[in-house]
Amino acid sequence: MGRAGSEASKQVALLRQHSDSAAAVMPAPAAAATTRVALYLRRARLIDSLRLRLRSSPPSSPPPPPPDDPVVALHAIRAAPTPSSALSLFRALPSAPLPLYHALASRLASLAALPDLRAHLASFPLPAPPLARLRLLAAAGDRAAALEAFASLPITTPPRHRRAAEAHNLVIELHARGGHHAAAVEAFRGMVREGALPNARSYTVVVAHLASAGFVDGALEVFRLLPSLRVRRTTRQYNVLAEALAAAERFDQLRWLVREMAAVDGVMPGPQMRAAIAAMREAGHIDGTEDFVEELSPNARIGYAVDDVEGEGDSEEEDDDDDNNGDANHGERDRGKIANQTLKPWLDPRELARALDGWDPREVAELEAAGFVWTPRLVCKFLRSFKKAETAWEFFCWVACRPGGFAHDRHTVARMVAILARAGHVELVERLLAKVRADGILLPLATVRLVIDFYGLSKKADAAARVFREGESICGPISRDNLALLCSSLLRTMAKCRRGLDAMDLLEEMMVRGVLPDLQTFSGLMEHMASAGDLKGVHRLLGLVRQCELRPDGYMYSVLVRAYCKRERAALALRVFDEMRAAGVAPDAPTKALLVKSLWREGKLREAAVVEERCEDVAGGLPEASPGHVWTASAADLKKVLDIYSGCFAQPAAQAVRLEQGDAPSAIGA
């Protein structure tokens, strides 16, 4: 890929002449004594000196003088190696704005300094937001206080009586980290029951919990289900699975994992994945690992550590790894492991990207003079940090022409394509795709899906259809399952662009080709047709669901009931309700209430009473929300994940029973 990437880099500069209309640059700001990049570099040197002094001074030595700059103080607190050094630095400050209070709280939590954390939280000038308090207590390992904070979280207003997904994630992770397996499973079950949709971090917690407990097969099963749930597979999930598979020398499955990471998800390998690939190569399994040789041999010229401070390592959106991250500030990795670390100069792509906002020539000159060694990983982090697609595009073109041998590869091109697509720059996307296609670079399948999804935001339905048709020329052969996912993304984009007829034509075309949509795709189309008042379209889709031999779930039934009630067709809604109950599916409470209200409004009092009576017979009462979500997750897929998760941790109990009966134990997680 090196040669192809080099050719792509040479060609990228040619695209700039075409980008004036689509990627206009802000006018240069007024002259200033110090550029923002120069200010950033000066702060970076101060932060480095404080980090070095904090870690090299004996514990009894006085704290370094507090910095005047609150940005420098914030990063110095985050770099403090001990609770006492963090507190001393904070107390020495002449004044502390609220972000510094939060920075110290995060540092104390990551170091599990519970008494200091509790005292500090009590001193906040404004009470910490409930979710932030839960995050801090969970990170510090205070299980009782964290659960109390979770119970006190406000629940959103009707019709969604639920807490934020991240609140559930924190509780599941807290239970899992403490070895409370049944409590973790029940917390995940409660999340689904409450109607909060599990996100990428939810599944990262589940996968890590299963793998750490020895249930690698269960973790892999959940991981394989994530595309059908429309959940992004993350670097952390790949790291966890790669580490477990390499330790068990299951190199065939590890090879599959590496292929998925590169060709499907387009994820850059994290430290555990790189170690796993190295172990696989040492064992003689080198097929499919040739493209990672450079990743396994870091560039010795890279003399800085990339910081990951926003979110304190909790962000699933950002990778959890860097080229040389010598300043690990996060959670369990931090405790007792940093005293003897060798620090490299600090670099925060977010702060530097903010300084380059607008791409002023003076700022660019300062960046050139700084002499950074550009790698695909660092370039991707910079691209992600720019707030404007136009500035990201200027940087993308600029870095391609830097001396030092940097060449754009599939990772940097994929990131740039996604950024341009999100901003609706169709012409630039198509030109860039044409260039890399001509140079033989295949982008990950995930990039094609992202482009189609993002075109839905900017209402570019025709451009999305072109990308869909050219999918195999962009990312290579596409499996039937992945083609169904791409089709679902395009149907969703068509719906967002109010192109319902085109969506139906595409649906029929794909079904003729043997590519069958899943339940959540049908639910999404039904909701779109219902919102447009097209009840005939809803009927037609329901017929196609039965033709595909799919069983409607509670969420789909709820979509149908709401559609008919909205159009004052309560009799049809009642028929759907009868079918729903005959299938053994219970409606959620808001759907039942809407149906009863609609029946009353249309004078069908006896029918409304029958609905109330039949709902009283539901064991345990009606759920607050139907499991699932439009376009993304079906109740069946959520149940599969829950069955895997709970089934794995039920195995030890079942094994104990067999042992009491004299049976030989079976291997768990083999």
C-alpha positions in Angstrom: 0.0 0.0 0.0 3.0 2.3 0.5 3.5 2.9 -3.3 -0.2 3.4 -3.9 -0.5 5.7 -0.9 2.5 7.7 -2.1 0.8 8.1 -5.5 -2.5 9.2 -3.8 -0.6 11.8 -1.8 0.9 13.3 -4.9 -2.5 13.4 -6.5 -4.3 15.0 -3.5 -2.7 18.4 -4.1 -4.2 18.5 -7.6 -7.7 18.4 -6.0 -7.2 21.7 -4.3 -7.7 23.7 -7.5 -11.2 22.2 -7.6 -12.2 22.8 -4.0 -12.6 26.6 -4.0 -16.4 26.4 -4.4 -16.9 23.5 -2.0 -14.2 24.2 0.6 -14.0 28.0 1.1 -11.5 29.1 3.8 -12.3 31.7 6.4 -10.6 35.1 5.9 -7.5 35.6 7.9 -7.9 37.1 11.3 -6.5 40.4 12.3 -2.8 40.5 13.1 -1.8 39.5 16.5 1.5 39.6 18.4 1.5 35.8 19.1 -0.1 33.2 16.8 -2.4 30.6 18.4 0.0 27.8 17.3 2.9 29.6 19.0 0.8 30.0 22.1 0.0 26.3 22.0 3.7 25.3 21.6 4.6 27.6 24.5 1.9 26.0 26.7 3.1 22.5 25.6 6.6 23.3 26.9 5.3 24.5 30.2 3.1 21.5 30.6 6.1 19.2 29.8 8.2 20.9 32.5 5.4 20.6 35.1 4.8 16.9 34.2 8.5 16.2 34.5 8.9 18.0 37.8 5.8 16.4 39.3 7.0 12.9 38.6 10.7 13.4 39.3 10.4 15.2 42.6 10.4 13.2 45.9 7.0 13.2 47.6 8.2 15.4 50.5 9.3 18.2 48.2 7.2 21.3 47.8 4.8 21.5 44.8 6.0 23.4 41.8 4.9 27.0 41.5 1.3 27.2 40.1 1.1 28.3 36.5 -0.7 31.5 35.7 -2.3 30.0 32.6 -5.4 28.0 33.5 -5.0 25.7 30.5 -1.5 24.7 31.7 -2.8 24.2 35.2 -5.6 21.9 33.9 -3.1 19.6 32.1 -0.7 19.7 35.0 -3.4 18.5 37.4 -4.3 15.7 35.0 -0.7 14.7 34.9 -0.2 14.6 38.7 1.1 11.2 39.7 -0.4 11.1 43.2 -3.5 12.5 44.9 -1.3 14.7 47.2 0.6 16.2 44.3 -2.7 17.0 42.4 -4.2 18.5 45.6 -1.1 20.6 46.3 -1.0 22.0 42.8 -4.7 22.8 42.9 -4.6 24.5 46.3 -1.6 26.6 45.3 -3.6 28.2 42.5 -4.7 31.8 43.2 -8.1 31.1 41.7 -9.7 28.0 40.2 -12.4 28.1 37.6 -14.9 25.3 37.5 -13.1 23.2 34.8 -10.1 22.9 37.2 -12.5 21.5 39.9 -13.6 18.9 37.4 -10.1 18.1 36.3 -9.0 17.5 39.9 -12.1 15.4 40.6 -11.3 13.2 37.5 -7.7 12.8 38.6 -8.6 11.8 42.2 -11.2 9.4 40.8 -8.7 7.8 38.4 -6.3 7.3 41.4 -9.1 5.8 43.6 -8.5 8.5 46.2 -12.0 8.2 47.7 -11.7 10.3 50.9 -10.1 13.2 48.9 -12.6 12.8 46.1 -15.6 13.0 48.5 -14.1 16.1 50.2 -13.4 17.8 46.9 -16.9 17.1 45.5 -18.3 18.8 48.7 -16.2 21.9 47.9 -17.5 22.4 44.4 -18.8 26.0 43.8 -21.7 24.4 41.9 -22.8 20.8 42.5 -21.5 18.4 39.9 -24.1 17.3 37.4 -25.7 14.0 38.4 -24.1 12.0 35.5 -20.7 13.5 36.1 -20.9 12.6 39.8 -21.9 9.0 38.9 -18.9 8.8 36.5 -16.5 10.0 39.1 -17.8 7.7 41.8 -17.8 4.7 39.4 -14.2 5.5 38.3 -13.1 5.6 41.9 -14.7 2.3 42.6 -17.2 3.5 45.2 -19.9 1.0 44.4 -22.4 1.9 47.0 -22.2 5.7 46.4 -22.3 5.1 42.6 -25.4 3.0 42.8 -27.0 5.6 45.0 -26.1 8.3 42.4 -27.6 6.1 39.6 -30.8 5.7 41.5 -31.1 9.4 41.9 -30.6 10.3 38.3 -33.5 12.1 36.7 -35.6 10.1 34.3 -36.5 11.8 31.0 -40.0 13.0 30.4 -42.7 10.9 28.6 -42.9 9.1 26.4 -39.3 8.0 27.1 -39.0 7.2 30.8 -35.3 6.3 30.8 -31.9 7.3 32.0 -29.0 8.1 29.7 -27.3 5.1 28.1 -23.9 6.2 29.6 -25.4 6.0 33.1 -26.2 2.4 32.5 -22.8 1.8 31.0 -21.1 3.1 34.1 -23.1 0.8 36.4 -22.6 -2.3 34.2 -18.8 -1.6 34.1 -18.7 -1.0 37.9 -20.3 -4.4 38.6 -18.1 -6.1 36.1 -14.9 -4.6 37.4 -15.7 -5.7 40.9 -16.5 -9.3 39.9 -20.3 -8.9 40.5 -21.2 -10.9 37.4 -24.9 -11.4 38.1 -25.4 -7.8 39.0 -23.7 -6.7 35.7 -25.9 -8.9 33.7 -29.0 -7.7 35.5 -27.9 -4.0 35.0 -27.7 -4.7 31.2 -31.1 -6.4 31.3 -32.5 -3.3 33.2 -31.0 -1.0 30.5 -32.8 -2.8 27.8 -36.0 -3.1 29.8 -36.0 0.6 30.5 -35.7 1.4 26.8 -32.2 2.9 26.8 -30.5 1.7 23.6 -27.1 0.1 24.2 -24.4 1.9 22.3 -20.8 1.0 21.3 -19.5 1.6 24.8 -22.2 -0.6 26.3 -21.0 -3.5 24.1 -17.4 -2.7 24.8 -18.1 -3.2 28.5 -20.0 -6.5 27.8 -17.2 -7.9 25.5 -14.5 -6.9 28.0 -16.4 -8.5 30.9 -16.9 -11.8 29.0 -13.3 -11.9 27.8 -11.8 -11.1 31.2 -13.9 -13.9 32.8 -12.7 -16.4 30.3 -15.7 -16.5 28.0 -13.9 -15.6 24.8 -16.4 -17.5 22.6 -19.2 -15.5 24.2 -17.4 -12.3 23.7 -16.8 -13.1 20.0 -20.5 -14.0 19.5 -21.5 -10.6 20.9 -18.9 -8.9 18.7 -20.2 -10.7 15.6 -23.7 -9.4 16.3 -22.8 -5.8 16.5 -23.1 -5.0 12.7 -26.7 -6.2 12.7 -27.3 -3.9 15.7 -25.8 -1.0 13.7 -23.2 -0.6 16.4 -19.7 0.6 15.5 -17.0 -1.9 16.5 -14.3 0.0 18.4 -10.5 -0.2 18.9 -11.1 -1.3 22.5 -13.2 -4.2 21.5 -10.5 -5.3 19.0 -7.8 -4.9 21.7 -9.7 -7.0 24.3 -10.4 -9.8 21.8 -7.0 -9.8 20.2 -5.3 -10.1 23.6 -7.5 -13.0 24.6 -7.1 -14.9 21.4 -3.3 -14.4 21.3 -3.0 -15.6 24.9 -4.9 -18.8 23.9 -2.9 -19.1 20.6 -6.2 -19.2 18.6 -4.5 -17.7 15.6 -7.2 -18.6 13.0 -9.8 -16.6 14.8 -7.2 -13.8 15.4 -6.5 -13.7 11.6 -10.3 -13.3 11.0 -10.3 -10.5 13.6 -7.4 -8.7 11.9 -9.2 -9.0 8.5 -12.4 -7.5 10.0 -10.5 -4.7 11.6 -8.8 -3.7 8.4 -11.2 -4.4 5.6 -14.6 -4.0 7.3 -14.3 -1.5 10.2 -11.2 0.4 9.1 -10.0 0.5 12.7 -6.3 1.3 13.4 -4.7 -1.4 15.7 -4.3 -0.5 19.3 -1.4 -1.6 21.5 -2.9 -5.0 22.4 -3.8 -5.7 18.8 -0.3 -4.8 17.7 1.2 -7.2 20.4 -1.2 -9.9 19.2 -0.2 -9.5 15.6 3.5 -9.7 16.6 2.8 -12.9 18.6 1.0 -14.4 15.6 3.9 -13.5 13.3 6.4 -15.0 15.7 4.4 -18.2 15.7 4.7 -18.4 11.9 1.2 -17.1 11.0 2.0 -14.2 8.8 -0.8 -14.4 6.2 -2.8 -11.2 6.3 -0.4 -9.4 8.6 1.9 -7.9 5.9 0.3 -4.5 6.0 1.0 -4.1 9.7 4.8 -4.5 9.7 5.2 -0.7 9.9 2.8 -0.5 12.8 4.9 -3.1 14.7 8.0 -1.0 14.2 7.2 2.6 15.5 9.1 5.5 13.9 12.0 6.2 16.1 11.8 9.9 15.1 8.5 10.3 16.9 9.5 12.2 20.0 6.2 13.1 21.6 3.2 11.5 23.4 -0.3 12.1 22.1 -2.6 13.1 24.9 -6.1 11.7 25.4 -7.5 14.0 28.1 -11.0 15.0 27.0 -13.2 12.5 28.6 -10.3 11.0 30.6 -10.2 7.9 28.4 -13.9 7.3 28.5 -14.7 8.3 25.0 -15.6 5.5 22.6 -15.4 7.8 19.7 -11.6 8.4 20.1 -9.1 5.6 19.9 -7.7 4.5 23.2 -4.2 4.3 22.0 -1.5 6.5 20.5 1.9 6.1 18.8 3.8 6.6 22.0 1.4 7.4 24.9 3.7 7.8 27.8 1.2 9.8 29.9 -1.5 7.3 30.6 -3.9 9.2 32.8 -6.8 6.9 32.9 -8.4 4.5 35.4 -6.8 1.1 36.2 -3.9 1.7 33.9 -2.8 4.6 36.0 -2.7 3.1 39.5 0.8 2.4 40.8 2.3 2.3 37.3 3.5 5.8 36.6 6.2 6.5 39.0 9.0 5.3 36.8 7.6 6.2 33.4 9.8 8.0 30.8 7.9 11.0 29.6 8.0 12.3 26.1 6.9 15.8 25.1 3.2 16.3 25.2 1.0 16.7 22.2 -2.8 17.3 22.1 -4.2 17.2 18.6 -7.4 18.8 19.7 -5.8 21.9 21.1 -3.5 22.2 18.1 -6.4 21.8 15.7 -8.3 24.5 17.5 -5.3 26.8 17.0 -5.4 26.1 13.3 -9.0 26.9 12.8 -9.4 28.9 9.7 -6.0 27.8 8.3 -4.3 31.2 8.6 -1.0 31.3 6.7 0.9 32.5 9.8 -0.4 29.6 11.9 0.5 27.2 9.1 4.0 28.7 9.0 4.4 28.1 12.8 3.2 24.5 12.3 5.7 23.9 9.6 8.5 25.3 11.8 7.5 23.0 14.7 8.9 20.0 12.7 6.3 17.3 13.7 6.8 13.8 12.3 3.6 13.0 10.5 2.2 9.5 10.7 -1.2 8.2 9.4 -2.3 7.7 13.1 -1.5 11.3 14.0 -3.0 12.7 10.8 -6.2 10.9 11.5 -6.4 12.4 15.0 -5.8 15.8 13.6 -8.5 15.4 11.0 -11.0 14.3 13.6 -10.2 17.3 15.8 -11.0 20.0 13.2 -14.4 21.5 13.7 -14.8 22.5 10.0 -14.6 20.2 7.1 -12.9 23.0 5.1 -10.0 23.3 7.5 -9.6 19.6 7.7 -9.4 19.5 3.8 -6.8 22.2 3.8 -4.7 20.3 6.3 -5.2 17.0 4.4 -3.8 18.6 1.2 -1.0 20.4 3.1 0.3 17.4 4.9 0.5 15.4 1.7 3.2 17.7 0.5 5.3 17.8 3.6 8.9 16.5 3.4 9.8 13.5 5.4 8.1 10.7 3.5 4.6 10.9 4.8 2.0 9.3 2.4 -1.8 9.2 2.8 -3.1 5.7 3.3 -6.5 4.1 3.5 -7.0 5.3 7.0 -6.4 9.0 6.4 -8.3 8.9 3.1 -11.2 7.2 4.8 -11.3 9.7 7.6 -11.2 12.6 5.1 -13.9 11.1 2.9 -16.2 10.7 6.0 -15.6 14.3 7.1 -16.4 15.7 3.6 -19.5 13.5 3.3 -20.8 14.7 6.6 -20.5 18.3 5.5 -22.2 17.5 2.2 -19.2 18.1 -0.1 -20.3 15.6 -2.8 -17.9 16.8 -5.5 -14.8 16.6 -3.3 -15.9 13.1 -2.1 -16.3 11.8 -5.6 -13.0 13.3 -6.8 -11.1 11.8 -3.8 -12.8 8.4 -4.3 -11.9 8.5 -8.0 -8.2 9.3 -7.2 -7.8 6.5 -4.6 -9.7 4.1 -6.8 -7.3 4.8 -9.7 -4.3 4.2 -7.4 -5.7 0.9 -6.2 -6.5 1.8 -2.6 -9.4 0.0 -1.2 -11.2 1.8 1.6 -13.0 -0.1 4.5 -16.6 -1.1 4.1 -17.5 1.1 7.2 -16.4 4.2 5.2 -19.0 3.4 2.4 -21.7 3.0 5.1 -20.7 6.3 6.7 -20.8 8.2 3.5 -24.3 6.9 2.7 -25.5 7.7 6.2 -24.0 11.2 6.2 -25.5 12.0 2.8 -28.9 11.5 4.6 -28.0 14.4 6.9 -27.3 16.7 4.0 -30.2 15.3 1.9 -27.9 14.0 -0.9 -30.0 11.0 -1.9 -28.7 10.7 -5.5 -25.0 10.9 -4.4 -25.7 8.2 -1.8 -27.2 5.9 -4.4 -24.1 6.4 -6.6 -21.8 5.4 -3.7 -24.0 2.4 -3.1 -23.8 1.3 -6.7 -20.0 1.7 -6.7 -19.5 0.0 -3.4 -17.4 -2.9 -4.6 -15.1 -0.6 -6.6 -14.5 1.4 -3.4 -14.0 -1.4 -0.8 -13.7 -4.6 -2.7 -16.1 -7.6 -2.7 -19.1 -7.2 -0.3 -20.7 -10.2 1.4 -24.5 -10.7 1.3 -24.9 -9.7 5.0 -22.8 -6.5 4.5 -24.7 -5.7 1.3 -28.0 -5.9 3.3 -26.5 -3.4 5.8 -25.5 -1.1 3.0 -29.0 -1.4 1.6 -30.5 -0.5 4.9 -28.3 2.6 5.2 -29.4 3.7 1.7 -33.0 3.1 2.5 -32.7 5.2 5.6 -31.0 8.0 3.6 -33.8 7.8 1.1 -36.4 8.1 3.9 -34.6 11.1 5.3 -34.6 12.7 1.9 -38.4 12.1 1.6 -37.8 9.7 -1.3 -40.3 7.0 -0.2 -41.1 5.8 -3.8 -37.4 5.4 -4.6 -36.9 3.6 -1.3 -39.7 1.1 -2.2 -38.2 0.5 -5.7 -34.8 -0.1 -4.1 -36.3 -2.5 -1.6 -38.0 -4.6 -4.3 -34.8 -4.6 -6.3 -32.7 -5.9 -3.4 -35.3 -8.6 -2.6 -35.3 -9.8 -6.2 -31.5 -10.1 -5.8 -32.0 -12.2 -2.7 -30.8 -9.6 -0.2 -33.5 -9.5 2.4 -33.9 -6.6 4.8 -34.0 -7.2 8.5 -36.8 -6.3 10.9 -35.4 -2.9 12.0 -35.1 -1.8 8.4 -38.8 -2.6 7.8 -39.7 -0.8 11.1 -37.8 2.3 9.9 -39.6 2.3 6.5 -43.0 1.8 8.2 -42.4 4.7 10.5 -41.4 6.9 7.5 -44.5 5.9 5.5 -46.7 6.4 8.6 -45.3 9.9 9.2 -46.0 10.7 5.5 -49.6 9.5 6.0 -49.1 6.7 3.5 -51.1 3.9 5.2 -51.1 1.9 2.0 -47.4 1.9 2.0 -47.4 0.7 5.6 -49.8 -2.2 4.7 -47.5 -3.1 1.8 -44.5 -3.2 4.0 -46.3 -5.4 6.5 -47.1 -7.8 3.7 -43.4 -7.9 2.7 -42.4 -8.7 6.3 -44.7 -11.7 6.2 -43.3 -12.6 2.8 -39.8 -12.6 4.2 -41.1 -14.9 7.0 -40.1 -12.4 9.7 -42.0 -12.1 13.0 -42.8 -8.6 14.0 -41.5 -7.6 17.4 -43.0 -5.2 20.0 -41.3 -2.2 18.4 -42.8 -2.9 15.0 -46.2 -3.4 16.4 -45.9 -0.2 18.3 -45.0 1.7 15.1 -48.1 0.2 13.5 -50.4 1.1 16.4 -49.1 4.7 16.5 -49.5 5.0 12.7 -53.1 4.0 12.7 -54.0 6.0 15.8 -52.4 9.1 14.3 -54.6 8.8 11.3 -57.7 8.1 13.4 -58.0 4.5 12.3 -58.3 3.0 15.8 -60.2 -0.1 14.4 -57.1 -1.0 12.4 -54.9 -0.3 15.4 -57.1 -2.6 17.5 -56.6 -5.4 14.9 -52.8 -5.0 15.2 -53.2 -5.1 19.0 -55.1 -8.4 18.7 -52.5 -9.9 16.4 -49.8 -8.7 18.8 -51.3 -10.3 21.8 -52.0 -13.5 19.9 -48.3 -13.6 19.1 -47.5 -13.4 22.8 -46.0 -9.9 22.5 -46.9 -7.4 25.2 -47.4 -3.7 24.2 -45.4 -1.1 26.1 -47.4 1.2 28.4 -47.3 4.4 26.2 -48.6 2.4 23.2 -51.4 0.9 25.2 -52.4 4.3 26.6 -52.4 5.8 23.1 -54.6 3.0 21.7 -57.1 3.3 24.6 -57.3 7.1 24.2 -57.9 6.7 20.4 -60.6 4.1 21.0 -62.3 6.4 23.5 -62.1 9.4 21.1 -63.8 7.4 18.4 -66.6 6.2 20.7 -65.4 2.6 21.0 -65.7 2.4 24.8 -66.3 -1.4 25.0 -63.2 -2.1 22.8 -61.1 0.3 25.0 -62.3 -1.6 28.1 -61.2 -4.9 26.5 -57.8 -3.6 25.8 -57.4 -2.5 29.4 -58.6 -5.9 30.6 -56.2 -7.8 28.3 -53.3 -5.7 29.4 -54.0 -6.4 33.1 -53.3 -10.1 32.4 -49.6 -9.4 31.4 -47.3 -10.9 34.0 -45.2 -8.3 35.7 -47.1 -5.5 34.1 -46.5 -3.7 30.8 -42.9 -2.6 29.9 -42.2 1.1 29.9 -40.7 0.7 26.4 -40.6 -1.9 23.7 -37.1 -3.3 23.3 -35.5 -2.2 20.0 -35.1 0.9 18.0 -36.1 2.2 14.6 -33.5 1.4 11.9 -30.9 0.0 14.4 -31.8 -2.8 16.9 -34.6 -5.4 16.9 -35.9 -7.0 20.1 -34.6 -10.4 18.8 -31.0 -9.1 18.4 -31.1 -7.5 21.8 -32.4 -10.8 23.2 -29.5 -12.7 21.6 -27.0 -10.5 23.2 -28.7 -10.8 26.6 -28.9 -14.6 26.3 -25.2 -14.9 25.5 -24.3 -12.5 28.3 -26.5 -14.2 30.9 -25.8 -17.7 29.6 -22.1 -17.5 30.0 -22.3 -16.4 33.7 -24.9 -19.1 34.4 -22.4 -21.8 33.4 -20.4 -21.8 36.6 -23.6 -22.4 38.7 -24.7 -25.2 36.3 -21.2 -26.7 36.6 -21.4 -26.7 40.4 -24.6 -28.6 40.2 -23.0 -31.2 37.9 -20.1 -31.6 40.3 -22.4 -32.3 43.2 -24.0 -35.0 41.1 -20.7 -36.5 40.3 -20.4 -35.4 36.6 -17.1 -34.3 35.1 -16.8 -30.5 34.6 -16.7 -29.1 31.1 -14.4 -26.4 29.9 -15.8 -22.8 30.3 -15.0 -20.3 27.6 -12.8 -22.7 25.7 
